[in-house]
Amino acid sequence: EIFGDMAGKPVADRILDALRADTERGLSRTQVSGIFDRHLSATVIEAALNELEASSKARCESTKTSGRPREVWYATEIAK
């Protein structure tokens, strides 16, 4: 794998770094958006999170709320 332990794309890599920095609490979608000062579209963030999940580098826990479910994302392993 060319990128070793990284996801391979800049957006996914930054998200993964942030998730690894907070492995206990994880990050909500809002917090993930905040990594990029809310300058990235939800579509770009969604694609990066899907990529991380598909490659088993991150996982999502969804919690029911009165509105849409709250998603919290976690790194599946700490950086090597």
MDAnalysis code that builds the backbone (N, CA, C; Angstrom):
import MDAnalysis as mda
import numpy as np

u = mda.Universe.empty(240, n_residues=80, atom_resindex=np.repeat(np.arange(80), 3), trajectory=True)
u.add_TopologyAttr("name", ["N", "CA", "C"] * 80)
u.add_TopologyAttr("resid", np.arange(1, 81))
u.add_TopologyAttr("resname", ["GLU", "ILE", "PHE", "GLY", "ASP", "MET", "ALA", "GLY", "LYS", "PRO", "VAL", "ALA", "ASP", "ARG", "ILE", "LEU", "ASP", "ALA", "LEU", "ARG", "ALA", "ASP", "THR", "GLU", "ARG", "GLY", "LEU", "SER", "ARG", "THR", "GLN", "VAL", "SER", "GLY", "ILE", "PHE", "ASP", "ARG", "HIS", "LEU", "SER", "ALA", "THR", "VAL", "ILE", "GLU", "ALA", "ALA", "LEU", "ASN", "GLU", "LEU", "GLU", "ALA", "SER", "SER", "LYS", "ALA", "ARG", "CYS", "GLU", "SER", "THR", "LYS", "THR", "SER", "GLY", "ARG", "PRO", "ARG", "GLU", "VAL", "TRP", "TYR", "ALA", "THR", "GLU", "ILE", "ALA", "LYS"])
u.atoms.positions = np.array([
    [0.847, -1.182, 0.000],
    [0.000, 0.000, 0.000],
    [0.889, 1.240, 0.000],
    [0.713, 2.090, -0.961],
    [1.557, 3.270, -1.123],
    [1.530, 4.187, 0.089],
    [0.340, 4.379, 0.652],
    [0.209, 5.333, 1.743],
    [0.361, 4.687, 3.109],
    [0.763, 3.437, 3.157],
    [0.979, 2.773, 4.428],
    [-0.276, 2.757, 5.270],
    [-0.221, 3.419, 6.409],
    [-1.311, 3.394, 7.374],
    [-2.345, 4.484, 7.123],
    [-2.109, 5.343, 6.149],
    [-3.033, 6.446, 5.898],
    [-4.102, 6.025, 4.891],
    [-5.173, 6.771, 4.850],
    [-6.304, 6.409, 3.988],
    [-6.010, 6.663, 2.517],
    [-5.078, 7.561, 2.211],
    [-4.686, 7.752, 0.822],
    [-5.221, 9.013, 0.178],
    [-6.168, 9.679, 0.774],
    [-6.693, 10.923, 0.228],
    [-6.600, 11.986, 1.314],
    [-6.286, 13.229, 0.931],
    [-6.057, 14.270, 1.943],
    [-7.211, 14.475, 2.925],
    [-8.443, 14.503, 2.466],
    [-9.574, 14.727, 3.376],
    [-9.708, 13.551, 4.338],
    [-9.678, 12.349, 3.815],
    [-9.785, 11.158, 4.656],
    [-8.613, 11.079, 5.630],
    [-7.425, 11.440, 5.165],
    [-6.243, 11.411, 6.034],
    [-6.398, 12.367, 7.215],
    [-6.881, 13.567, 6.962],
    [-7.062, 14.547, 8.051],
    [-8.115, 14.085, 9.033],
    [-9.192, 13.513, 8.519],
    [-10.236, 12.992, 9.404],
    [-9.675, 11.854, 10.251],
    [-8.950, 10.945, 9.625],
    [-8.379, 9.810, 10.344],
    [-7.418, 10.281, 11.431],
    [-6.580, 11.258, 11.135],
    [-5.667, 11.812, 12.149],
    [-6.450, 12.349, 13.343],
    [-7.522, 13.080, 13.070],
    [-8.336, 13.654, 14.144],
    [-9.036, 12.557, 14.949],
    [-9.529, 11.531, 14.279],
    [-10.167, 10.424, 14.984],
    [-9.170, 9.694, 15.871],
    [-7.978, 9.525, 15.378],
    [-6.943, 8.852, 16.168],
    [-6.508, 9.687, 17.361],
    [-6.624, 10.998, 17.253],
    [-6.249, 11.887, 18.354],
    [-7.269, 11.832, 19.494],
    [-8.477, 11.389, 19.202],
    [-9.531, 11.329, 20.221],
    [-10.242, 9.983, 20.142],
    [-9.507, 8.930, 20.457],
    [-10.047, 7.580, 20.300],
    [-11.122, 7.248, 21.326],
    [-11.131, 7.928, 22.467],
    [-12.108, 7.625, 23.510],
    [-13.494, 8.160, 23.188],
    [-13.578, 9.450, 22.864],
    [-14.870, 10.097, 22.667],
    [-15.359, 10.058, 21.233],
    [-14.450, 9.911, 20.286],
    [-14.843, 9.956, 18.879],
    [-15.226, 11.370, 18.475],
    [-15.662, 11.514, 17.241],
    [-16.043, 12.820, 16.712],
    [-17.407, 12.729, 16.044],
    [-18.243, 13.725, 16.325],
    [-19.539, 13.814, 15.660],
    [-19.331, 14.357, 14.249],
    [-20.367, 14.299, 13.433],
    [-20.291, 14.878, 12.080],
    [-19.938, 16.364, 12.155],
    [-20.537, 17.067, 13.093],
    [-20.268, 18.500, 13.250],
    [-18.799, 18.727, 13.576],
    [-18.249, 17.913, 14.462],
    [-16.836, 18.052, 14.808],
    [-15.940, 17.712, 13.618],
    [-16.319, 16.707, 12.842],
    [-15.542, 16.366, 11.641],
    [-15.553, 17.555, 10.678],
    [-16.709, 18.162, 10.483],
    [-16.808, 19.342, 9.620],
    [-15.931, 20.475, 10.146],
    [-15.852, 20.588, 11.467],
    [-15.039, 21.626, 12.092],
    [-13.546, 21.483, 11.835],
    [-13.101, 20.263, 11.544],
    [-11.685, 20.042, 11.203],
    [-11.304, 20.917, 10.010],
    [-12.251, 21.120, 9.126],
    [-12.024, 21.882, 7.898],
    [-12.661, 23.273, 7.976],
    [-12.880, 23.753, 9.205],
    [-13.511, 25.064, 9.430],
    [-14.824, 25.197, 8.673],
    [-15.516, 24.090, 8.520],
    [-16.819, 24.020, 7.853],
    [-16.773, 24.496, 6.395],
    [-15.603, 24.349, 5.761],
    [-15.444, 24.781, 4.372],
    [-15.615, 23.658, 3.358],
    [-15.836, 22.439, 3.835],
    [-16.043, 21.322, 2.902],
    [-17.517, 20.954, 2.876],
    [-17.977, 20.528, 1.729],
    [-19.384, 20.136, 1.608],
    [-19.618, 18.825, 2.349],
    [-20.866, 18.623, 2.745],
    [-21.251, 17.375, 3.405],
    [-20.975, 16.186, 2.498],
    [-21.091, 16.385, 1.195],
    [-20.858, 15.310, 0.229],
    [-19.403, 14.846, 0.263],
    [-18.474, 15.790, 0.323],
    [-17.042, 15.451, 0.363],
    [-16.716, 14.733, 1.672],
    [-17.257, 15.239, 2.774],
    [-17.017, 14.610, 4.073],
    [-17.621, 13.212, 4.101],
    [-18.820, 13.083, 3.577],
    [-19.495, 11.780, 3.515],
    [-18.650, 10.771, 2.734],
    [-18.116, 11.189, 1.602],
    [-17.290, 10.299, 0.780],
    [-16.039, 9.864, 1.536],
    [-15.412, 10.792, 2.242],
    [-14.199, 10.466, 3.001],
    [-14.518, 9.501, 4.145],
    [-15.617, 9.755, 4.867],
    [-16.011, 8.859, 5.956],
    [-16.369, 7.474, 5.420],
    [-17.063, 7.436, 4.306],
    [-17.400, 6.141, 3.691],
    [-16.141, 5.378, 3.296],
    [-15.168, 6.104, 2.765],
    [-13.898, 5.484, 2.385],
    [-13.188, 4.906, 3.609],
    [-13.167, 5.668, 4.697],
    [-12.514, 5.197, 5.925],
    [-13.239, 3.976, 6.490],
    [-14.557, 3.997, 6.430],
    [-15.327, 2.860, 6.939],
    [-15.128, 1.629, 6.054],
    [-15.143, 1.823, 4.742],
    [-14.972, 0.709, 3.802],
    [-13.597, 0.059, 3.942],
    [-12.602, 0.857, 4.311],
    [-11.246, 0.321, 4.474],
    [-10.979, -0.116, 5.920],
    [-12.028, -0.114, 6.744],
    [-11.952, -0.554, 8.152],
    [-11.010, 0.290, 8.992],
    [-10.819, 1.540, 8.594],
    [-9.977, 2.443, 9.377],
    [-10.790, 3.263, 10.376],
    [-12.115, 3.328, 10.158],
    [-13.004, 4.057, 11.063],
    [-14.342, 3.339, 11.122],
    [-15.053, 3.589, 12.213],
    [-16.387, 3.017, 12.373],
    [-17.314, 4.099, 12.909],
    [-18.605, 3.893, 12.678],
    [-19.612, 4.861, 13.091],
    [-20.577, 4.213, 14.069],
    [-20.904, 4.963, 15.127],
    [-21.962, 4.552, 16.046],
    [-23.066, 5.580, 15.917],
    [-24.270, 5.107, 15.701],
    [-25.418, 5.975, 15.501],
    [-26.337, 5.882, 16.720],
    [-26.771, 7.034, 17.226],
    [-27.650, 7.094, 18.386],
    [-28.922, 7.820, 18.003],
    [-30.054, 7.241, 18.367],
    [-31.331, 7.882, 18.058],
    [-31.491, 9.171, 18.861],
    [-32.065, 10.170, 18.226],
    [-32.418, 11.426, 18.879],
    [-33.840, 11.758, 18.445],
    [-34.351, 12.885, 18.890],
    [-35.699, 13.279, 18.467],
    [-35.719, 13.688, 17.000],
    [-34.554, 14.028, 16.458],
    [-34.441, 14.367, 15.038],
    [-33.688, 13.281, 14.306],
    [-32.735, 13.702, 13.494],
    [-31.935, 12.694, 12.792],
    [-30.961, 12.059, 13.772],
    [-30.562, 10.807, 13.514],
    [-29.653, 10.120, 14.440],
    [-28.319, 10.864, 14.561],
    [-27.728, 10.792, 15.742],
    [-26.413, 11.391, 15.981],
    [-25.362, 10.343, 15.639],
    [-24.446, 10.727, 14.763],
    [-23.353, 9.837, 14.381],
    [-22.092, 10.246, 15.119],
    [-21.414, 9.260, 15.680],
    [-20.103, 9.494, 16.274],
    [-19.138, 8.527, 15.604],
    [-18.042, 9.082, 15.108],
    [-17.045, 8.307, 14.361],
    [-15.823, 8.062, 15.226],
    [-15.254, 6.858, 15.084],
    [-14.087, 6.436, 15.857],
    [-13.056, 5.813, 14.930],
    [-11.783, 6.022, 15.235],
    [-10.728, 5.290, 14.531],
    [-10.775, 3.857, 15.028],
    [-10.540, 2.911, 14.163],
    [-10.569, 1.518, 14.575],
    [-9.248, 1.067, 15.192],
    [-8.216, 1.860, 14.979],
    [-6.922, 1.548, 15.590],
    [-6.145, 2.851, 15.739],
    [-5.192, 2.847, 16.658],
    [-4.373, 4.039, 16.832],
    [-3.226, 4.014, 15.821],
    [-2.649, 5.175, 15.591],
    [-1.558, 5.276, 14.613],
    [-0.393, 4.401, 15.021],
    [0.283, 3.871, 14.017],
    [1.446, 3.001, 14.264],
    [2.706, 3.820, 14.299],
])
